[in-house]
Amino acid sequence: MQHQDVIHWKNLPSRWPIVHTALTWLLLDRFHAAGWIKGVAWTLIGILWIASIVGHSVEDYVTLDEIEKRSKR
């Protein structure tokens, strides 16, 4: 079987945590979570969103050719 070439996750742009937020909301609603559990969960989701916004704001977009040229230097 031949191996496939794939892009390393470090070379991919960041993704927004929309699925994580929706899944958390659905699970908390489905299992009728206690108030303190909801507070902890939404605090963690908030931290995740803040980290994503900060990470997205400091990203520089480069092509894979530019990365390859930098590594050869």
C-alpha positions as CSV (number, residue, x, y, z in Angstrom):
1,M,0.0,0.0,0.0
2,Q,1.4,3.4,-1.0
3,H,1.7,6.2,1.6
4,Q,-0.2,9.4,1.1
5,D,1.2,12.9,1.6
6,V,-0.8,15.1,3.8
7,I,-0.4,18.7,5.2
8,H,0.9,18.8,8.7
9,W,-1.6,20.3,11.2
10,K,0.9,23.1,11.9
11,N,0.5,24.4,8.4
12,L,-3.3,24.6,8.6
13,P,-5.1,27.7,9.6
14,S,-6.8,27.8,13.0
15,R,-10.4,26.7,13.2
16,W,-13.2,28.4,15.3
17,P,-14.6,26.2,18.1
18,I,-18.2,26.3,16.7
19,V,-18.7,22.6,16.8
20,H,-17.4,22.4,20.4
21,T,-19.7,25.1,21.5
22,A,-22.8,23.5,19.9
23,L,-21.9,20.1,21.2
24,T,-21.5,21.4,24.8
25,W,-24.8,23.2,24.6
26,L,-26.6,20.1,23.3
27,L,-25.0,17.8,25.9
28,L,-25.8,20.2,28.8
29,D,-29.4,20.4,27.6
30,R,-29.8,16.7,27.0
31,F,-28.4,15.6,30.4
32,H,-30.1,18.4,32.4
33,A,-26.8,19.4,33.9
34,A,-26.6,21.1,37.3
35,G,-26.0,24.9,37.4
36,W,-22.4,24.6,38.6
37,I,-21.6,22.1,35.8
38,K,-23.1,24.6,33.2
39,G,-20.9,27.4,34.8
40,V,-17.7,25.3,34.5
41,A,-18.5,24.2,30.9
42,W,-19.4,27.7,29.7
43,T,-16.3,29.1,31.4
44,L,-14.1,26.6,29.6
45,I,-15.9,27.3,26.3
46,G,-15.3,31.0,26.9
47,I,-11.6,30.5,27.5
48,L,-11.5,28.4,24.3
49,W,-13.1,31.1,22.3
50,I,-10.8,33.8,23.7
51,A,-7.7,31.7,22.9
52,S,-9.0,31.1,19.4
53,I,-9.6,34.8,18.8
54,V,-6.2,35.7,20.1
55,G,-4.6,32.9,18.1
56,H,-6.4,34.0,14.9
57,S,-5.4,37.6,15.3
58,V,-1.7,36.8,15.4
59,E,-1.6,34.3,12.5
60,D,0.4,35.0,9.4
61,Y,-0.7,33.2,6.3
62,V,2.2,31.7,4.3
63,T,2.3,29.2,1.5
64,L,3.9,25.8,1.8
65,D,6.6,26.9,-0.7
66,E,7.6,29.8,1.6
67,I,7.9,27.4,4.6
68,E,10.0,25.0,2.5
69,K,12.3,27.9,1.4
70,R,12.8,29.0,5.0
71,S,13.7,25.5,6.2
72,K,16.4,25.1,3.5
73,R,18.2,28.3,4.6
